[in-house]
């Protein structure tokens, strides 16, 4: 498994260029959970706090596709446009044709949650939230347990890339992993959280060479590089809300389900808080280093006695500055307010032990970090 630095390292975040990207809302029904897309561009969303899977046409018309479920969760189509639905608390996976007729029932255990089609077959791969397992469901109904790795902690999110690599997202601790053929997990990242009543990772999706994930209590959407450890970019969201428009101005309310559609360069999100389907159009993958826009500078680095930290805030605001050891111990903290957008802060490190530290600067609207060597 890849070596793991303390999760503050993930805060080497970048902001995304948002020139053409816009957010809009499809209202109707009460979608709040999993998302799937059929071959005709129709969007299917489940209502976990309800009993229905909704169908949205590309123009936004909505209808109840399936009703009478217990807690409809993850959704996925096979190559025949047959829809698999994880009914979590019922411990059942159902299969339906494109008219909503039930074709098969697959009893499971442990709360089936997320589900995705395998890369090169119609075998489905699904997570079990309470069972802490990853499983396969063959077209003939055979279920095989693929992994019960100890790193699984309420797995819900699941995605696969073009090469067939399977990715898993833990709802409970927001950690994301890749899974090899033996069922062993390799750590990729842990998404940050601002707390809230649901400090959890919703779902994950793969598209454009990246993983995408929602943090429910933080009302944010993140982009994750699956080829590096803790390489995360804050993609969308800030404060809780339901504002549409340019991506940099849009807000989300407890985003949960997420699906990246590479054919249209679109991201679909279900807001658990408002029960709406949100659409991000014209997704841009280019990024710029957020630390550059902050002009974050730490010097000297390596440092012997006194460290100078300078940065410019995007606006007059409170900020928090923290330093952690590589083991995650918080050893320095300062909270202040910038009244002129420019900050110059000194840290006396003369009595600190030699080694590597992580300095984090954050406010309500940004977060950035830098590695320090003493």
C-alpha positions in Angstrom: 0.0 0.0 0.0 1.2 3.5 -0.7 2.8 5.4 2.2 0.4 7.7 3.9 1.2 11.2 5.1 -1.1 12.9 7.6 -4.2 14.1 6.0 -3.3 17.7 6.3 -1.1 17.1 3.3 -4.2 16.9 1.2 -4.7 20.6 1.7 -2.2 21.3 -1.0 -5.3 22.2 -2.9 -5.8 24.0 -6.2 -8.7 26.0 -7.4 -10.3 25.3 -10.7 -10.7 27.7 -13.6 -14.4 28.3 -13.9 -14.8 30.6 -17.0 -17.4 28.6 -18.9 -18.8 26.3 -16.3 -22.3 26.8 -15.1 -24.7 25.2 -12.6 -28.4 24.7 -13.2 -31.2 22.9 -11.3 -33.8 20.3 -12.3 -36.6 20.4 -9.8 -39.3 17.8 -9.5 -39.5 14.7 -7.4 -37.2 14.4 -4.4 -33.9 13.0 -5.6 -31.2 12.9 -2.9 -29.0 9.9 -3.5 -27.5 7.7 -6.3 -27.4 8.7 -10.0 -27.3 6.7 -13.3 -27.5 7.6 -17.0 -29.0 5.5 -19.7 -27.9 5.3 -23.3 -30.5 7.9 -24.4 -29.3 10.5 -21.9 -32.1 10.1 -19.4 -31.0 10.7 -15.8 -32.1 8.4 -13.0 -31.9 9.5 -9.3 -32.9 7.7 -6.2 -34.6 9.1 -3.1 -33.0 7.3 -0.1 -35.3 9.1 2.3 -38.3 7.9 0.4 -39.3 4.9 -1.9 -38.8 6.2 -5.5 -36.3 6.2 -8.3 -37.0 9.3 -10.5 -36.4 9.6 -14.2 -35.4 13.0 -15.7 -35.3 13.5 -19.5 -32.5 15.6 -20.9 -35.0 18.5 -21.1 -35.8 18.2 -17.4 -39.2 16.5 -17.5 -39.5 14.2 -14.4 -41.5 11.0 -13.7 -41.5 8.3 -11.0 -39.7 5.4 -12.7 -39.9 2.9 -9.7 -41.8 3.2 -6.5 -42.4 1.1 -3.4 -38.8 0.6 -2.4 -37.5 0.9 1.2 -34.3 3.0 0.9 -33.2 3.2 -2.8 -29.5 3.9 -2.9 -26.9 3.3 -5.6 -27.9 2.9 -9.3 -26.2 1.6 -12.4 -27.0 0.4 -15.9 -25.6 -2.7 -17.7 -25.0 -2.7 -21.4 -28.6 -3.6 -22.1 -30.0 -0.5 -20.4 -31.2 -2.6 -17.5 -31.2 -0.7 -14.3 -29.8 -2.1 -11.0 -31.0 -0.5 -7.8 -29.5 -1.1 -4.4 -32.3 -1.1 -1.8 -30.1 -0.5 1.2 -32.1 -1.3 4.3 -34.1 -4.0 2.5 -30.8 -5.8 1.7 -31.9 -6.4 -1.9 -30.6 -5.4 -5.3 -33.2 -5.2 -8.0 -32.9 -5.3 -11.8 -35.4 -3.5 -14.1 -35.9 -3.1 -17.8 -36.2 0.3 -19.5 -39.9 0.4 -18.8 -39.5 -0.1 -15.1 -40.6 -3.7 -15.1 -38.8 -5.8 -12.4 -36.7 -8.5 -13.9 -34.7 -9.9 -11.1 -34.3 -9.8 -7.3 -30.9 -10.4 -5.6 -31.0 -10.8 -1.8 -27.8 -9.5 -0.1 -26.8 -8.6 3.4 -25.1 -5.7 5.0 -26.9 -2.8 3.3 -26.0 -2.7 -0.4 -25.1 0.9 -1.2 -23.1 1.9 -4.3 -23.0 -0.1 -7.5 -21.1 0.2 -10.9 -20.8 -1.9 -14.0 -17.5 -3.7 -14.5 -15.3 -2.3 -17.2 -15.5 -5.2 -19.7 -18.6 -7.2 -18.7 -22.1 -6.9 -17.3 -20.9 -8.1 -13.9 -21.8 -5.4 -11.4 -19.6 -4.4 -8.5 -21.3 -3.2 -5.3 -20.4 -2.0 -1.8 -22.1 -3.0 1.4 -22.2 -0.2 3.9 -22.8 -2.3 7.1 -21.0 -5.3 5.8 -17.8 -3.3 5.0 -17.3 -5.4 1.9 -16.9 -5.1 -1.9 -18.8 -7.7 -3.9 -19.5 -8.7 -7.5 -22.9 -9.6 -9.0 -22.7 -11.7 -12.1 -25.4 -11.7 -14.8 -26.5 -15.1 -13.6 -27.1 -13.8 -10.1 -23.9 -15.2 -8.5 -22.6 -12.9 -5.8 -18.9 -13.2 -4.8 -17.2 -11.3 -2.0 -14.2 -9.4 -3.5 -12.8 -7.6 -0.4 -13.3 -7.1 3.3 -10.1 -5.1 3.6 -9.8 -3.5 7.1 -9.6 -0.1 5.5 -13.3 -0.3 4.5 -15.3 1.9 6.8 -18.9 2.3 5.7 -18.1 2.0 2.0 -20.7 3.6 -0.3 -19.0 5.3 -3.2 -17.7 3.2 -6.1 -16.3 4.0 -9.5 -14.2 2.5 -12.2 -12.0 4.0 -14.9 -11.3 3.0 -18.5 -8.6 0.5 -17.5 -11.0 -1.3 -15.1 -9.5 0.0 -11.9 -12.1 0.0 -9.1 -12.2 2.9 -6.7 -14.0 2.9 -3.3 -15.1 5.8 -1.1 -15.8 5.4 2.6 -18.9 7.3 3.7 -17.8 7.4 7.4 -14.2 8.7 7.2 -14.2 10.2 3.7 -11.2 8.1 2.6 -10.9 7.0 -1.0 -9.0 3.9 -2.2 -8.2 1.9 -5.3 -8.7 -1.9 -5.2 -6.4 -4.4 -6.9 -7.4 -7.9 -8.2 -6.7 -9.5 -4.8 -9.1 -7.2 -3.0 -6.4 -5.2 -1.3 -7.0 -1.4 -1.0 -4.4 1.3 -1.7 -5.0 4.7 -0.1 -5.5 7.7 -2.5 -6.9 10.6 -0.4 -9.1 11.7 2.5 -11.5 14.5 1.7 -11.6 17.3 4.2 -14.8 18.4 6.1 -16.1 21.5 7.8 -18.2 19.3 10.1 -21.9 19.9 10.1 -24.5 17.2 10.9 -23.3 15.0 8.0 -19.4 15.2 7.9 -19.4 12.4 5.4 -18.3 11.5 1.8 -21.3 11.0 -0.4 -20.6 9.2 -3.7 -17.6 9.2 -6.0 -17.4 9.2 -9.8 -14.7 8.9 -12.4 -14.3 11.2 -15.5 -11.7 13.1 -17.4 -8.9 11.2 -15.8 -9.9 12.2 -12.2 -12.1 11.1 -9.4 -14.9 13.4 -8.2 -16.5 13.3 -4.7 -19.0 15.2 -2.6 -18.7 16.1 1.0 -22.1 16.4 2.5 -21.6 18.5 5.6 -19.2 20.8 3.8 -21.5 21.5 0.8 -18.5 21.0 -1.5 -17.4 19.0 -4.5 -13.8 17.9 -4.9 -11.6 16.7 -7.7 -9.1 13.9 -6.9 -6.0 12.8 -8.8 -6.1 9.0 -8.5 -2.5 8.7 -9.4 -1.1 10.6 -6.5 -1.6 10.6 -2.7 -3.7 13.4 -1.3 -3.7 15.4 -4.6 -7.1 17.1 -4.1 -8.7 20.2 -5.7 -11.7 22.1 -4.3 -13.9 22.1 -7.5 -17.2 23.7 -6.4 -19.1 24.9 -3.4 -18.5 27.2 -0.5 -21.3 28.0 1.9 -24.6 26.1 2.0 -27.1 27.3 -0.5 -29.0 26.6 -3.8 -27.6 29.3 -6.1 -27.2 28.5 -9.8 -25.1 30.4 -12.3 -21.3 30.5 -12.9 -19.5 27.7 -11.0 -17.5 30.1 -8.8 -20.8 31.6 -7.5 -22.9 28.5 -7.3 -23.7 26.9 -3.9 -24.9 23.4 -2.9 -26.9 22.0 -0.1 -25.5 18.7 1.3 -24.4 17.3 -2.1 -24.5 13.5 -2.1 -24.8 11.6 -5.4 -22.4 12.5 -8.2 -22.0 11.3 -11.8 -19.5 12.5 -14.4 -20.8 12.1 -17.9 -17.8 12.2 -20.3 -19.9 12.2 -23.4 -21.3 15.6 -22.6 -18.6 16.9 -20.2 -21.3 17.3 -17.5 -21.5 16.5 -13.8 -24.8 15.6 -12.2 -25.2 16.0 -8.4 -28.1 15.3 -6.1 -28.5 17.8 -3.2 -29.6 15.8 -0.1 -30.7 19.0 1.6 -33.1 20.4 -1.1 -33.9 17.1 -3.0 -32.9 18.7 -6.3 -30.9 17.5 -9.2 -28.0 19.9 -10.0 -26.2 20.0 -13.3 -22.7 21.4 -13.9 -22.2 22.0 -17.7 -19.1 22.5 -19.7 -16.8 21.0 -17.1 -13.2 22.4 -17.3 -10.3 20.2 -16.2 -7.6 22.8 -16.3 -6.4 24.1 -12.8 -4.2 26.8 -11.5 -2.3 26.7 -8.2 -4.5 28.4 -5.6 -1.3 29.2 -3.5 -0.2 31.5 -6.4 -3.4 33.5 -6.1 -2.9 33.8 -2.4 0.8 34.6 -2.9 1.5 32.2 0.0 5.2 32.3 0.9 7.1 30.6 3.7 10.7 31.5 4.3 13.3 30.5 5.0 12.6 26.9 4.2 14.4 24.9 5.5 14.1 27.0 8.6 16.4 27.2 11.6 14.9 29.6 14.2 12.1 31.9 12.9 9.7 31.2 10.0 8.0 34.0 8.1 4.6 33.3 6.6 3.1 35.8 4.2 0.0 35.6 2.1 -2.8 37.8 0.6 -6.4 37.0 1.4 -9.0 37.2 -1.4 -11.0 39.4 0.9 -10.9 40.9 4.4 -11.7 37.9 6.6 -10.8 35.8 9.6 -8.1 33.2 9.0 -6.5 30.3 10.9 -2.9 29.2 10.7 -1.9 25.8 12.0 1.2 23.6 12.0 1.1 19.8 12.3 3.7 17.1 12.6 3.8 14.3 10.0 2.0 12.2 12.6 -0.9 14.6 12.7 -0.2 16.3 16.0 -1.3 20.0 16.1 1.7 21.9 17.6 1.0 25.5 16.6 -2.2 27.5 16.1 -3.0 31.1 15.5 -6.4 32.7 14.7 -6.6 36.3 13.5 -8.2 38.7 11.1 -6.8 40.5 8.2 -8.1 44.1 7.7 -6.0 45.0 4.7 -5.9 41.6 2.9 -2.2 41.2 3.5 -0.9 38.9 6.3 2.7 38.7 7.7 3.1 36.1 10.4 6.2 35.0 12.4 6.6 31.6 14.1 9.4 30.9 16.5 10.7 27.4 15.7 14.0 27.7 17.6 13.0 25.0 20.1 11.3 22.7 17.7 12.7 19.3 16.9 14.3 18.8 13.5 12.0 17.2 10.9 9.1 17.8 8.5 6.0 19.8 9.4 2.9 20.9 7.5 1.6 24.5 7.7 -2.0 25.1 6.9 -3.7 28.4 6.2 -7.5 28.4 6.0 -10.6 30.6 6.2 -14.2 30.0 5.3 -13.5 30.4 1.6 -10.1 28.8 1.0 -7.5 26.4 2.3 -3.8 26.0 1.4 -0.8 24.3 2.8 3.0 24.1 2.6 5.6 21.6 3.7 8.2 23.0 6.1 11.6 21.4 6.9 13.6 22.3 10.0 
